[in-house]
Amino acid sequence: MVAAVAVVTVMAGYIWQNNYPKMSIKTASSKAGIEANLPSYVPSNYKSRHISRICPREVTLSFNASNHDPGFQISQRHTDWDSGSLLDNFVAKASSHYQAVQGQV
């Protein structure tokens, strides 16, 4: 009986650990009123530490390294920019060398 309880506890912990970031991002997204997503790639030595809604329409994800490397944050927020506004307001100011590529949606 004790072994069965231990196995169930370990399985529940594993499932919780794997699904916690997805549940947290969905909760923060719904509170912020935006569609935030987890990054598709995170280096193997970094783990999600904290997902928060700092202000309306913004979600911040914090990651820590397993070694002594500094962590990093990703903030996602609502914007009214379209591709032309992005080019004028950010890309052109950051660099004069860029290439625009049009793709199918």
DSSP file (Angstrom, degrees, kcal/mol; ACC not computed):
  #  RESIDUE AA STRUCTURE BP1 BP2  ACC     N-H-->O    O-->H-N    N-H-->O    O-->H-N    TCO  KAPPA ALPHA  PHI   PSI    X-CA   Y-CA   Z-CA
    1    1 A M     >        0   0    0      0, 0.0     4,-2.1     0, 0.0     5,-0.2   0.000 360.0 360.0 360.0 -43.4    0.0    0.0    0.0
    2    2 A V  H  >  +     0   0    0      1,-0.2     4,-2.3     2,-0.2     5,-0.1   0.892 360.0  52.1 -63.4 -40.3    2.8    2.4    0.9
    3    3 A A  H  > S+     0   0    0      2,-0.2     4,-2.4     1,-0.2    -1,-0.2   0.898 108.3  50.8 -63.6 -40.6    4.6    1.6   -2.4
    4    4 A A  H  > S+     0   0    0      2,-0.2     4,-2.4     1,-0.2    -2,-0.2   0.905 110.9  48.4 -64.4 -41.6    1.4    2.4   -4.4
    5    5 A V  H  X S+     0   0    0     -4,-2.1     4,-2.4     2,-0.2    -1,-0.2   0.896 111.4  50.8 -65.0 -40.0    1.0    5.7   -2.6
    6    6 A A  H  X S+     0   0    0     -4,-2.3     4,-2.4     2,-0.2    -2,-0.2   0.910 110.6  48.4 -63.9 -42.5    4.7    6.6   -3.2
    7    7 A V  H  X S+     0   0    0     -4,-2.4     4,-2.5     2,-0.2    -2,-0.2   0.924 112.4  48.1 -64.2 -45.1    4.3    5.7   -6.9
    8    8 A V  H  X S+     0   0    0     -4,-2.4     4,-2.6     2,-0.2    -2,-0.2   0.903 112.1  50.2 -62.4 -41.4    1.2    7.9   -7.3
    9    9 A T  H  X S+     0   0    0     -4,-2.4     4,-2.3     2,-0.2    -2,-0.2   0.918 111.5  47.3 -63.5 -44.6    2.9   10.8   -5.4
   10   10 A V  H  X S+     0   0    0     -4,-2.4     4,-2.2     2,-0.2    -2,-0.2   0.913 113.6  48.1 -63.7 -43.0    5.9   10.6   -7.7
   11   11 A M  H  X S+     0   0    0     -4,-2.5     4,-2.6     2,-0.2    -2,-0.2   0.913 111.4  49.9 -64.8 -42.5    3.8   10.5  -10.8
   12   12 A A  H  X S+     0   0    0     -4,-2.6     4,-2.6     1,-0.2    -1,-0.2   0.904 111.1  49.8 -63.5 -40.8    1.6   13.4   -9.7
   13   13 A G  H  X S+     0   0    0     -4,-2.3     4,-2.5     2,-0.2    -1,-0.2   0.901 111.1  49.2 -63.1 -41.7    4.8   15.4   -8.9
   14   14 A Y  H  X S+     0   0    0     -4,-2.2     4,-2.1     2,-0.2    -2,-0.2   0.930 112.9  46.4 -63.4 -46.9    6.2   14.7  -12.4
   15   15 A I  H  X S+     0   0    0     -4,-2.6     4,-1.9     1,-0.2    -2,-0.2   0.919 113.7  49.4 -62.7 -44.1    2.9   15.6  -14.1
   16   16 A W  H  X S+     0   0    0     -4,-2.6     4,-1.9     1,-0.2    -2,-0.2   0.926 110.6  50.1 -61.0 -45.6    2.7   18.8  -12.1
   17   17 A Q  H  < S+     0   0    0     -4,-2.5    -1,-0.2     1,-0.2    -2,-0.2   0.878 113.4  45.4 -62.7 -39.2    6.3   19.8  -12.8
   18   18 A N  H  < S+     0   0    0     -4,-2.1     4,-0.3     1,-0.2    -1,-0.2   0.804 120.8  37.6 -75.6 -29.2    5.9   19.3  -16.6
   19   19 A N  H  X S+     0   0    0     -4,-1.9     4,-2.3    -5,-0.2     5,-0.2   0.589  91.7  88.1 -99.5 -11.8    2.5   21.1  -16.8
   20   20 A Y  H  X S+     0   0    0     -4,-1.9     4,-2.7     1,-0.2     5,-0.2   0.908  87.7  49.6 -57.8 -47.6    3.0   24.0  -14.4
   21   21 A P  H  > S+     0   0    0      0, 0.0     4,-2.4     0, 0.0    -1,-0.2   0.902 112.2  49.0 -60.3 -38.6    4.6   26.4  -16.9
   22   22 A K  H  > S+     0   0    0     -4,-0.3     4,-1.8     2,-0.2    -2,-0.2   0.911 113.6  45.9 -66.3 -41.6    1.8   25.9  -19.4
   23   23 A M  H  X S+     0   0    0     -4,-2.3     4,-2.2     1,-0.2    -1,-0.2   0.897 113.1  50.6 -67.4 -39.6   -0.8   26.4  -16.7
   24   24 A S  H  X S+     0   0    0     -4,-2.7     4,-2.8    -5,-0.2     5,-0.2   0.902 109.6  49.1 -65.9 -42.0    0.9   29.5  -15.4
   25   25 A I  H  X S+     0   0    0     -4,-2.4     4,-2.5    -5,-0.2    11,-0.3   0.886 111.3  50.2 -67.6 -37.1    1.2   31.1  -18.8
   26   26 A K  H  X S+     0   0    0     -4,-1.8     4,-2.3    -5,-0.2    -1,-0.2   0.918 112.8  46.5 -65.3 -42.2   -2.4   30.5  -19.5
   27   27 A T  H  X S+     0   0    0     -4,-2.2     4,-2.1     2,-0.2    -2,-0.2   0.941 115.1  45.4 -64.3 -48.1   -3.5   32.0  -16.2
   28   28 A A  H  X S+     0   0    0     -4,-2.8     4,-2.3     1,-0.2    -2,-0.2   0.889 112.6  52.6 -63.7 -39.0   -1.2   35.1  -16.6
   29   29 A S  H  X>S+     0   0    0     -4,-2.5     4,-1.7    -5,-0.2     5,-1.6   0.922 109.5  47.4 -62.6 -44.9   -2.4   35.5  -20.2
   30   30 A S  H  <5S+     0   0    0     -4,-2.3    -1,-0.2     1,-0.2    -2,-0.2   0.884 113.7  48.0 -67.3 -36.5   -6.0   35.5  -19.3
   31   31 A K  H  <5S+     0   0    0     -4,-2.1    -1,-0.2     1,-0.2    -2,-0.2   0.867 115.2  45.3 -68.8 -35.8   -5.4   38.0  -16.5
   32   32 A A  H  <5S-     0   0    0     -4,-2.3    25,-1.0    -5,-0.2    -2,-0.2   0.703 106.9-127.1 -80.8 -19.9   -3.4   40.3  -18.8
   33   33 A G  T  <5S+     0   0    0     -4,-1.7     2,-0.3     1,-0.3    -3,-0.2   0.756  72.9 101.6  78.9  24.5   -5.9   40.0  -21.6
   34   34 A I  S   <S-     0   0    0     -5,-1.6     2,-0.9    -6,-0.2    -1,-0.3  -0.828  79.2-109.1-130.5 171.7   -3.3   39.0  -24.2
   35   35 A E        +     0   0    0     -2,-0.3     2,-0.2    -3,-0.1    -9,-0.1  -0.788  45.0 177.5-103.3  87.4   -2.2   35.7  -25.9
   36   36 A A        -     0   0    0     -2,-0.9     2,-0.3   -11,-0.3    -7,-0.1  -0.613   7.5-163.2 -90.5 152.0    1.2   35.0  -24.3
   37   37 A N        -     0   0    0     -2,-0.2     3,-0.1    -8,-0.0   -15,-0.0  -0.948  22.8-111.9-134.0 152.5    3.2   31.9  -25.2
   38   38 A L        -     0   0    0     -2,-0.3     2,-0.0     1,-0.1   -16,-0.0  -0.561  50.1 -96.4 -73.9 147.8    6.2   30.0  -23.8
   39   39 A P        -     0   0    0      0, 0.0    -1,-0.1     0, 0.0     3,-0.1  -0.363  23.4-133.2 -64.6 147.7    9.3   30.2  -26.0
   40   40 A S  S    S+     0   0    0      1,-0.2     2,-0.4    -3,-0.1    -2,-0.0   0.730  91.9  37.0 -74.9 -20.4    9.7   27.2  -28.3
   41   41 A Y        +     0   0    0      2,-0.0    -1,-0.2     3,-0.0     3,-0.0  -0.995  58.9 168.4-135.6 131.4   13.3   26.9  -27.3
   42   42 A V        -     0   0    0     -2,-0.4     4,-0.0    -3,-0.1     6,-0.0  -0.992  46.0-102.4-133.6 130.7   15.0   27.4  -23.9
   43   43 A P    >   -     0   0    0      0, 0.0     3,-2.1     0, 0.0    -2,-0.0  -0.177  35.8-113.2 -52.8 147.5   18.7   26.3  -23.4
   44   44 A S  T 3  S+     0   0    0      1,-0.3    -3,-0.0    21,-0.0     0, 0.0   0.744 113.2  55.1 -60.5 -27.6   18.8   23.0  -21.4
   45   45 A N  T 3  S+     0   0    0     20,-0.1    21,-2.6     2,-0.0     2,-0.4   0.395  95.4  82.8 -89.8   6.8   20.4   24.5  -18.3
   46   46 A Y  E <   -A   65   0A   0     -3,-2.1     2,-0.3    19,-0.2    19,-0.2  -0.906  57.4-173.2-110.9 138.8   17.7   27.2  -17.9
   47   47 A K  E     -A   64   0A   0     17,-2.6    17,-2.3    -2,-0.4     2,-0.3  -0.944  35.4 -97.2-128.0 149.1   14.4   26.5  -16.2
   48   48 A S  E     +A   63   0A   0     -2,-0.3    15,-0.3    15,-0.2     3,-0.1  -0.484  41.6 173.3 -64.8 126.7   11.3   28.6  -15.9
   49   49 A R  E     -     0   0A   0     13,-3.2     2,-0.3     1,-0.3    14,-0.2   0.810  59.7  -0.3-102.5 -43.6   11.4   30.3  -12.5
   50   50 A H  E     -A   62   0A   0     12,-1.4    12,-3.1     2,-0.0     2,-0.5  -0.990  47.6-164.7-155.3 137.1    8.4   32.7  -12.5
   51   51 A I  E     +A   61   0A   0     -2,-0.3     2,-0.3    10,-0.2    10,-0.2  -0.995  29.4 164.8-122.5 125.2    5.6   33.8  -14.8
   52   52 A S  E     -A   60   0A   0      8,-2.6     8,-2.9    -2,-0.5     2,-0.7  -0.946  42.6-130.5-142.2 160.0    3.9   37.0  -13.8
   53   53 A R        +     0   0    0     -2,-0.3     6,-0.2     6,-0.2    -2,-0.0  -0.927  27.9 176.9-107.8 103.7    1.5   39.7  -15.0
   54   54 A I        -     0   0    0     -2,-0.7    -1,-0.2     4,-0.3     5,-0.1   0.916  66.4  -6.9 -77.6 -44.6    3.3   42.9  -14.1
   55   55 A C  S >  S-     0   0    0      3,-0.4     3,-1.4     1,-0.0    -1,-0.2  -0.922  97.8 -62.9-143.7 167.7    0.8   45.3  -15.6
   56   56 A P  T 3  S+     0   0    0      0, 0.0   -24,-0.1     0, 0.0   -23,-0.1  -0.264 120.5  12.7 -56.1 138.3   -2.3   45.1  -17.7
   57   57 A R  T 3  S+     0   0    0    -25,-1.0    21,-2.0     1,-0.1     2,-0.3   0.756 109.7  97.5  66.8  28.8   -1.6   43.6  -21.1
   58   58 A E  E <   - B   0  77A   0     -3,-1.4    -3,-0.4    19,-0.2     2,-0.4  -0.982  47.0-172.3-147.0 136.4    1.9   42.4  -20.3
   59   59 A V  E     - B   0  76A   0     17,-2.9    17,-3.2    -2,-0.3     2,-0.4  -0.995   9.1-160.5-126.9 132.6    3.3   39.0  -19.2
   60   60 A T  E     -AB  52  75A   0     -8,-2.9    -8,-2.6    -2,-0.4     2,-0.5  -0.956   0.7-161.8-118.2 131.1    6.9   38.4  -18.0
   61   61 A L  E     -AB  51  74A   0     13,-3.1    13,-2.5    -2,-0.4     2,-0.4  -0.938   7.9-160.4-109.9 129.7    8.6   35.1  -17.9
   62   62 A S  E     -AB  50  73A   0    -12,-3.1   -13,-3.2    -2,-0.5   -12,-1.4  -0.912   5.1-167.3-113.0 138.6   11.8   34.7  -15.8
   63   63 A F  E     -AB  48  72A   0      9,-2.8     9,-1.5    -2,-0.4     2,-0.3  -0.970   3.0-160.1-126.8 139.8   14.3   31.9  -16.3
   64   64 A N  E     -A   47   0A   0    -17,-2.3   -17,-2.6    -2,-0.4     2,-0.3  -0.875  18.0-125.3-115.0 150.2   17.2   30.8  -14.0
   65   65 A A  E     -A   46   0A   0      4,-0.6   -19,-0.2    -2,-0.3     6,-0.1  -0.652  12.8-132.8 -90.8 151.7   20.2   28.8  -14.9
   66   66 A S  S    S+     0   0    0    -21,-2.6   -20,-0.1    -2,-0.3    -1,-0.1   0.715  95.6  44.2 -76.0 -20.7   21.2   25.6  -13.1
   67   67 A N  S    S-     0   0    0    -22,-0.3    -2,-0.2     3,-0.1     0, 0.0  -0.157 117.4 -74.1-102.6-155.6   24.7   26.9  -12.8
   68   68 A H  S    S+     0   0    0     -2,-0.1     3,-0.1     2,-0.0    -2,-0.0   0.302  87.1 123.5 -90.5  10.4   25.9   30.3  -11.8
   69   69 A D  S    S-     0   0    0      1,-0.1    -4,-0.6    -5,-0.0     2,-0.1  -0.394  71.1-102.8 -66.5 147.5   25.0   32.0  -15.1
   70   70 A P        -     0   0    0      0, 0.0    -1,-0.1     0, 0.0    -3,-0.1  -0.379  36.9-122.8 -68.7 152.7   22.6   34.9  -14.8
   71   71 A G        -     0   0    0     -6,-0.1     2,-0.3    -3,-0.1    -7,-0.2  -0.102  21.6-138.9 -81.1-173.8   19.0   34.3  -15.7
   72   72 A F  E     -B   63   0A   0     -9,-1.5    -9,-2.8     2,-0.0     2,-0.3  -0.963   3.1-141.3-145.8 162.8   17.0   36.1  -18.3
   73   73 A Q  E     -B   62   0A   0     -2,-0.3     2,-0.4   -11,-0.2   -11,-0.2  -0.946   2.7-159.5-127.2 147.9   13.5   37.5  -18.8
   74   74 A I  E     -B   61   0A   0    -13,-2.5   -13,-3.1    -2,-0.3     2,-0.5  -0.996  11.1-164.1-124.7 123.9   11.1   37.6  -21.7
   75   75 A S  E     -B   60   0A   0     -2,-0.4     2,-0.4   -15,-0.2   -15,-0.2  -0.918   2.7-169.0-110.0 134.6    8.3   40.2  -21.6
   76   76 A Q  E     +B   59   0A   0    -17,-3.2   -17,-2.9    -2,-0.5     2,-0.3  -0.985  15.5 166.0-121.5 129.9    5.3   39.9  -23.9
   77   77 A R  E     -B   58   0A   0     -2,-0.4   -19,-0.2   -19,-0.2     2,-0.2  -0.957  38.8 -94.3-142.9 161.3    2.9   42.8  -24.3
   78   78 A H        +     0   0    0    -21,-2.0     2,-0.3    -2,-0.3   -44,-0.0  -0.476  43.0 178.4 -72.5 141.7    0.1   44.0  -26.5
   79   79 A T        -     0   0    0     -2,-0.2   -22,-0.0     2,-0.1     0, 0.0  -0.986  34.1-146.7-141.8 152.8    1.0   46.4  -29.3
   80   80 A D        +     0   0    0     -2,-0.3     2,-0.1     2,-0.0     5,-0.1   0.312  62.7 122.3 -97.5   6.4   -0.9   48.2  -32.0
   81   81 A W        -     0   0    0      4,-0.1     2,-0.2     3,-0.1    -2,-0.1  -0.411  44.4-162.4 -70.2 143.3    2.0   48.0  -34.3
   82   82 A D     >  -     0   0    0     -2,-0.1     4,-2.4     0, 0.0     5,-0.2  -0.481  46.0 -82.2-106.1-172.5    1.7   46.3  -37.7
   83   83 A S  H  > S+     0   0    0      1,-0.2     4,-2.0     2,-0.2     5,-0.1   0.866 131.1  50.4 -64.7 -34.8    4.7   45.1  -39.8
   84   84 A G  H  > S+     0   0    0      2,-0.2     4,-2.5     1,-0.2    -1,-0.2   0.909 111.2  48.0 -67.3 -42.1    5.2   48.7  -41.2
   85   85 A S  H  > S+     0   0    0      2,-0.2     4,-3.1     1,-0.2     5,-0.3   0.891 110.3  52.6 -64.8 -39.5    5.2   50.3  -37.8
   86   86 A L  H  X>S+     0   0    0     -4,-2.4     4,-1.9     2,-0.2     5,-1.8   0.920 110.8  47.8 -60.9 -44.3    7.6   47.6  -36.5
   87   87 A L  I  <>S+     0   0    0     -4,-2.0     5,-2.7     3,-0.2     6,-0.3   0.940 118.3  39.8 -62.0 -48.5   10.0   48.4  -39.4
   88   88 A D  I  <5S+     0   0    0     -4,-2.5    -2,-0.2     1,-0.2    -1,-0.2   0.903 122.8  38.1 -69.2 -42.9    9.8   52.2  -38.9
   89   89 A N  I  <5S+     0   0    0     -4,-3.1    -3,-0.2    -5,-0.2    -1,-0.2   0.700 134.3   5.3 -88.1 -20.9    9.8   52.3  -35.1
   90   90 A F  I  X5S+     0   0    0     -4,-1.9     4,-1.8    -5,-0.3    -3,-0.2   0.693 122.7  46.4-128.2 -58.1   12.2   49.6  -34.2
   91   91 A V  I  ><S+     0   0    0     -5,-1.8     4,-2.1     1,-0.2     3,-0.2   0.932 113.4  47.4 -64.3 -49.2   14.1   47.8  -37.0
   92   92 A A  H  4<S+     0   0    0     -5,-2.7    -1,-0.2    -6,-0.2    -4,-0.1   0.839 114.2  48.8 -63.4 -32.7   15.2   50.8  -39.0
   93   93 A K  H  4 S+     0   0    0     -6,-0.3    -1,-0.2     1,-0.2    -2,-0.2   0.818 112.2  48.7 -74.4 -30.6   16.4   52.6  -35.8
   94   94 A A  H  < S-     0   0    0     -4,-1.8     2,-0.3     1,-0.3    -2,-0.2   0.827 126.8  -2.8 -80.0 -33.0   18.4   49.5  -34.6
   95   95 A S     <  -     0   0    0     -4,-2.1    -1,-0.3    -5,-0.2     3,-0.0  -0.986  44.0-147.0-160.3 145.5   20.2   48.8  -37.9
   96   96 A S  S    S+     0   0    0     -2,-0.3     2,-0.8     1,-0.1    -4,-0.1   0.555  89.5  76.4 -89.3  -8.5   20.5   50.1  -41.4
   97   97 A H        +     0   0    0     -3,-0.0     2,-0.3     2,-0.0    -1,-0.1  -0.862  64.4 125.3-106.5 101.7   21.1   46.5  -42.6
   98   98 A Y        -     0   0    0     -2,-0.8     2,-0.4    -3,-0.0    -6,-0.0  -0.968  44.0-144.0-148.8 162.1   18.0   44.5  -42.7
   99   99 A Q        -     0   0    0     -2,-0.3     2,-0.4     2,-0.0    -2,-0.0  -0.994  12.9-144.3-133.6 125.8   16.0   42.5  -45.1
  100  100 A A        -     0   0    0     -2,-0.4     2,-0.4     2,-0.0    -2,-0.0  -0.755  15.9-168.3 -90.6 134.6   12.2   42.3  -45.2
  101  101 A V        -     0   0    0     -2,-0.4     2,-0.5     2,-0.0    -2,-0.0  -0.989   9.8-149.3-125.6 126.9   10.6   39.0  -46.1
  102  102 A Q        +     0   0    0     -2,-0.4     2,-0.3     0, 0.0    -2,-0.0  -0.827  22.9 178.2 -97.3 130.1    7.0   38.6  -46.9
  103  103 A G        -     0   0    0     -2,-0.5     2,-0.3     2,-0.0    -2,-0.0  -0.795  32.3 -95.7-126.3 168.8    5.4   35.2  -46.0
  104  104 A Q              0   0    0     -2,-0.3     0, 0.0     1,-0.1     0, 0.0  -0.619 360.0 360.0 -83.6 144.1    2.0   33.6  -46.2
  105  105 A V              0   0    0     -2,-0.3    -1,-0.1     0, 0.0    -2,-0.0   0.402 360.0 360.0-100.3 360.0   -0.1   33.6  -43.2
